[in-house]
Amino acid sequence: LLSVDLLMLLLSVMLIIAYEVAMISFIDSMPITTGSRKIDIIIPSIIVALLSCSPDVSFLTKFSIFGLMALTLSFSVIVWQGLAENGLSGFQSTLNLWPRDLSDASSWFGVVVFGYGVVPFILNFRESMTIPNNIGLATKVGLVLVFLAYVVMSNFVRILFSPTHIFNGDVLQALPKSSWIALTVRLLMTFVISVTAPLIVVPCGEMIEGKLGIGRDEMSKRIGIRLLLCILCTGVSEYAPGFVHLVSFMGCFCVSITSFVLPPLFCIQLRNKRRETTKADFISYCDFSAVLLGISTTILTSIMTFGDLRRSDE
């Protein structure tokens, strides 16, 4: 349980930093900036900090529709830009979409695991449902829809831009910089992240508060922890690499452990306590193999993505 708490805390902190990095990347591409990255990131970070200090942040979930609108508008503008630049010539090229080496494969693995890593959050999803027993069906439907959307959007955009553009980061870098539509998209995405980040800051702060023994009625201490958390993540984000590299490392390390290592390990512990007979020995053997495979995959991909992360930072 201590390992799970530490992994979830690390995942939450890195996710907040990734949000901050994403906002920096959007602001850097805008024609209207203060000229200083520190000041540019401080403005939306203050919004995140103030919203995180609210006693009840449930009202922020109402802004989720803006997030869907921003993503839809973003990909619509990107597709329009690709068609305007290249037409359909990209579909006539011999583009290889497979990873070029083990480092690229590890980065791909991290992004995929992060995108589909519902295991760390499955209990929260289940508790928020009116009929908790439908969590299995809801998860299957959600992941299938996400899979289809990811395949269509990622491959279609990559092929569309193949004659003129090489992606070294997120797909939103393909947005034109001089267009007012692109400026609107970036402003909308920055706003959406500003109102979404507190939904990560608050539970992360509550985890820290629980470990420090801070009660619900000690509001001043709770606000202090959330503010320090926002300040820390904002300071680190200025020196952090790109959003995609952070997401990839989170997937390879934190989400991979909680999704592929801990579940079969817990199954082994439960079966040992119940002392099941011969039939369970084969299942325990499969669980043990899954633990070894999960550990090997986590170590290999984490080392590769961390090295890639350091190179990108340099």
For each residue, the residues with C-beta under 8 A, 3 or more apart:
1: 4 5
2: 5 6
3: 6 7 257 262
4: 1 7 8 258 262
5: 1 2 8 9 207 211
6: 2 3 9 10
7: 3 4 10 11 120 254 257 258
8: 4 5 11 12 120 207 254 258
9: 5 6 12 13 204 207 208
10: 6 7 13 14 254
11: 7 8 14 15 120 250 254 255 258
12: 8 9 15 16 200 203 204 207
13: 9 10 16 17 204 229 232 233
14: 10 11 17 18 246 249 250 254
15: 11 12 18 19 200 250
16: 12 13 19 20 197 200 201 204 229 230 233
17: 13 14 20 21 233 236 237 240 246
18: 14 15 21 22 240 243 246 247 250
19: 15 16 22 23 48 193 196 197 200
20: 16 17 23 24 41 45 197 233 234 236 237 240
21: 17 18 24 25 237 240 241 242 243 246
22: 18 19 25 26 170 189 193 243
23: 19 20 26 27 41 44 45 190 193 194
24: 20 21 27 28 37 40 41 237 238
25: 21 22 28 29 169 170 172 173 242 243
26: 22 23 29 30 172 186 187 189 190 193
27: 23 24 30 33 37 40 41 44 186 190
28: 24 25 33 37 40
29: 25 26 173 175 177 182 186
30: 26 27 33 183 186 187
31: 177 178 183
32: 183
33: 27 28 30 40
34: 39 40
35: 39
36: 39 40
37: 24 27 28 40 41 238
38: 41 42 238
39: 34 35 36 42 43
40: 24 27 28 33 34 36 37 43
41: 20 23 24 27 37 38 44 45 234 237 238
42: 38 39 45 46 234
43: 39 40 46 47
44: 23 27 41 47 48 190 193 194
45: 20 23 41 42 48 49 230 234
46: 42 43 49 50
47: 43 44 50 51 194 195
48: 19 44 45 51 52 194 197 198 201 230
49: 45 46 52 53 226 227 230 231
50: 46 47 53 54
51: 47 48 54 57 60 194 195 198
52: 48 49 57 197 198 201 202 205 226 227 229 230
53: 49 50 223 226 227
54: 50 51 57 198
55: 219
56: 59
57: 51 52 54 60 198 199 202
58: 61
59: 56 62
60: 51 57 63 195 196 198 199
61: 58 64 199
62: 59 65
63: 60 66 67 192 195 196
64: 61 67 68
65: 62 68 69
66: 63 69 70 188 191 192 195
67: 63 64 70 71 192 196
68: 64 65 71 72
69: 65 66 72 73 188
70: 66 67 73 74 185 188 189 192
71: 67 68 74 75
72: 68 69 75 76
73: 69 70 76 77 181 184 185 188
74: 70 71 77 78 172 175 185 189
75: 71 72 78 79 153 157 171
76: 72 73 79 80
77: 73 74 80 81 175 176 179 181 182 185
78: 74 75 81 82 157 171 172 174 175
79: 75 76 82 83 156 157 160
80: 76 77 83 84
81: 77 78 84 85 174 175 176
82: 78 79 85 86 90 157 160 161 165 174
83: 79 80 86 87 88 160
84: 80 81
85: 81 82 161 163 164 165
86: 82 83 89 90 160 161 162 163 164
87: 83
88: 83 91 92 160
89: 86 92 93 163
90: 82 86 93 95 159 160 161 162 163
91: 88 159 160
92: 88 89
93: 89 90 159 162 163
94:
95: 90 158 159 162
96:
97: 155 158 159
98:
99: 102 104 105 107 108
100: 104
101: 104 105
102: 99 105 106 304
103: 106 107 304 305 307 308
104: 99 100 101 107 108
105: 99 101 102 108 109
106: 102 103 109 110 248 252 300 301 304 305 308
107: 99 103 104 110 111 244 245 248 304 305 308
108: 99 104 105 111 112
109: 105 106 112 113 251 252 297 301
110: 106 107 113 114 247 248 249 250 251 252 256 301 305
111: 107 108 114 115 244 247 248 251
112: 108 109 115 116 251
113: 109 110 116 117 251 252 255 256 259
114: 110 111 117 247 248 250 251 255
115: 111 112 146 150 251
116: 112 113 143 146 147
117: 113 114 120 251 255 256 258 259
118: 121 122 125 139 142 143
119: 122 255 258 259 263
120: 7 8 11 117 254 255 258 259
121: 118 124 125
122: 118 119 125 126 135 139
123: 126 127
124: 121 127 128
125: 118 121 122 128 129 135 138 139
126: 122 123 129 132 135
127: 123 124 132
128: 124 125
129: 125 126 132 134 135 138
130:
131: 134
132: 126 127 129 135
133: 136
134: 129 131 137 138
135: 122 125 126 129 132 138 139
136: 133 139 140
137: 134 140 141
138: 125 129 134 135 141 142
139: 118 122 125 135 136 142 143
140: 136 137 143 144
141: 137 138 144 145
142: 118 138 139 145 146
143: 116 118 139 140 146 147
144: 140 141 147 148
145: 141 142 148 149
146: 115 116 142 143 149 150
147: 116 143 144 150 151
148: 144 145 151 152
149: 145 146 152 153
150: 115 146 147 153 154
151: 147 148 154 155
152: 148 149 155 156
153: 75 149 150 156 157 171
154: 150 151 157 158 171
155: 97 151 152 158 159
156: 79 152 153 159 160
157: 75 78 79 82 153 154 160 161 171 174
158: 95 97 154 155 161 162 167 171
159: 90 91 93 95 97 155 156 162
160: 79 82 83 86 88 90 91 156 157
161: 82 85 86 90 157 158 164 165 167 174
162: 86 90 93 95 158 159 165
163: 85 86 89 90 93
164: 85 86 161
165: 82 85 161 162 174
166:
167: 158 161 170 171 173 174
168: 173
169: 25 173 242 243 244
170: 22 25 167 173 242 243 244
171: 75 78 153 154 157 158 167 174
172: 25 26 74 78 175 189
173: 25 29 167 168 169 170
174: 78 81 82 157 161 165 167 171
175: 29 74 77 78 81 172 179 182 185 186
176: 77 81 179 182
177: 29 31 182
178: 31 182
179: 77 175 176 182 183
180: 183 184
181: 73 77 184 185
182: 29 77 175 176 177 178 179 185 186
183: 30 31 32 179 180 186 187
184: 73 180 181 187 188
185: 70 73 74 77 175 181 182 188 189
186: 26 27 29 30 175 182 183 189 190
187: 26 30 183 184 190 191
188: 66 69 70 73 184 185 191 192
189: 22 26 70 74 172 185 186 192 193
190: 23 26 27 44 186 187 193 194
191: 66 187 188 194 195
192: 63 66 67 70 188 189 195 196
193: 19 22 23 26 44 189 190 196 197
194: 23 44 47 48 51 190 191 197
195: 47 51 60 63 66 191 192 198
196: 19 60 63 67 192 193 199 200
197: 16 19 20 48 52 193 194 200 201
198: 48 51 52 54 57 60 195 201 202
199: 57 60 61 196 202 203
200: 12 15 16 19 196 197 203 204
201: 16 48 52 197 198 204 205 226 229 230
202: 52 57 198 199 205 206 226
203: 12 199 200 206 207
204: 9 12 13 16 200 201 207 208 229
205: 52 201 202 208 209 222 225 226 229
206: 202 203 209 210
207: 5 8 9 12 203 204 210 211
208: 9 204 205 211 212 225 229
209: 205 206 212 214 221 222 225
210: 206 207 213 214
211: 5 207 208
212: 208 209 225
213: 210
214: 209 210 218 221 222 225
215: 218
216:
217:
218: 214 215 221 222
219: 55 222 223
220: 223 224
221: 209 214 218 224 225
222: 205 209 214 218 219 225 226
223: 53 219 220 226 227
224: 220 221 227 228
225: 205 208 209 212 214 221 222 228 229
226: 49 52 53 201 202 205 222 223 229 230
227: 49 52 53 223 224 230 231
228: 224 225 231 232
229: 13 16 52 201 204 205 208 225 226 232 233
230: 16 45 48 49 52 201 226 227 233 234
231: 49 227 228 234 235
232: 13 228 229 235 236
233: 13 16 17 20 229 230 236 237
234: 20 41 42 45 230 231 237 238
235: 231 232 238
236: 17 20 232 233 239 240
237: 17 20 21 24 41 233 234 240
238: 24 37 38 41 234 235
239: 236 313
240: 17 18 20 21 236 237 246 313
241: 21 245 246 309 312 313
242: 21 25 169 170 245 246 312
243: 18 21 22 25 169 170 246 247
244: 107 111 169 170 247 248
245: 107 241 242 248 249 305 308 309 312
246: 14 17 18 21 240 241 242 243 249 250 309
247: 18 110 111 114 243 244 250 251
248: 106 107 110 111 114 244 245 251 252 305 308 309
249: 14 110 245 246 252 253 302 305 306 309
250: 11 14 15 18 110 114 246 247 253 254 255
251: 109 110 111 112 113 114 115 117 247 248 254 255 256
252: 106 109 110 113 248 249 255 256 298 301 302 304 305
253: 249 250 256 257 298 302 305
254: 7 8 10 11 14 120 250 251 257 258
255: 11 113 114 117 119 120 250 251 252 258 259
256: 110 113 117 251 252 253 259 260 261 294 297 298 301 302
257: 3 7 253 254 260 261 262 294 298
258: 4 7 8 11 117 119 120 254 255 261 262
259: 113 117 119 120 255 256 262 263
260: 256 257 263 264 290 293 294 297 298
261: 256 257 258 264 265 291 294 295 298
262: 3 4 257 258 259 265 266
263: 119 259 260 266 267
264: 260 261 267 268 287 288 290 291 294
265: 261 262 268 269 287 291
266: 262 263 269 270
267: 263 264 270 271 283 284 287
268: 264 265 271 272 284 287 288 291
269: 265 266 272 273
270: 266 267 273 274
271: 267 268 274 275 276 280 283 284 287
272: 268 269 275 284
273: 269 270
274: 270 271 280
275: 271 272
276: 271 279 280 281
277: 280 281
278: 281 282
279: 276 282 283
280: 271 274 276 277 283 284
281: 276 277 278 284 285
282: 278 279 285 286
283: 267 271 279 280 286 287
284: 267 268 271 272 280 281 287 288
285: 281 282 288 289
286: 282 283 289 290
287: 264 265 267 268 271 283 284 290 291
288: 264 268 284 285 291 292
289: 285 286 292 293
290: 260 264 286 287 293 294
291: 261 264 265 268 287 288 294 295
292: 288 289 295 296
293: 260 289 290 296 297
294: 256 257 260 261 264 290 291 297 298
295: 261 291 292 298 299
296: 292 293 299 300
297: 109 256 260 293 294 300 301
298: 252 253 256 257 260 261 294 295 301 302
299: 295 296 302 303
300: 106 296 297 303 304
301: 106 109 110 252 256 297 298 304 305
302: 249 252 253 256 298 299 305 306
303: 299 300 306 307
304: 102 103 106 107 252 300 301 307 308
305: 103 106 107 110 245 248 249 252 253 301 302 308 309
306: 249 302 303 309 310
307: 103 303 304 310 311
308: 103 106 107 245 248 304 305 311 312
309: 241 245 246 248 249 305 306 312 313
310: 306 307 313 314
311: 307 308 314
312: 241 242 245 308 309
313: 239 240 241 309 310
314: 310 311
